[in-house]
């Protein structure tokens, strides 16, 4: 039980701690829509046949794009 507590406390100041990438992308799509999201972050998975699954696949292997998505999420919902 103590290990679970320590894991939860490992990043207490990270506002994205506990948020999955899927949840982040889904919330951004619900807020902005695919078209606007593609304008804000210019990646093909947001502009050409957009979808959650294809976006997650790209974002999981592309650090710079994932960071842009995370920053947009923070600016949108945590500001």
HUCOR-V229918 format. One line per field, one symbol per residue. ss: DSSP state (H for helix, E for strand, - for the rest). burial: 1 if it has 9 or more other ideal C-beta (glycine too) atoms within 8 Angstrom, else 0. A space follows every 50 residues. Layout:
ss: ???
burial: ???
This chain:
ss: -HHHHHHHH-----------HHHHHHHHHHHHHHHHHHHH---HHHH--- -HHHHHHHHHH-HHHHHHHHHHHHHHH--
burial: 00000000000000010000100111111001010011001010111001 01011111100100110111011101000
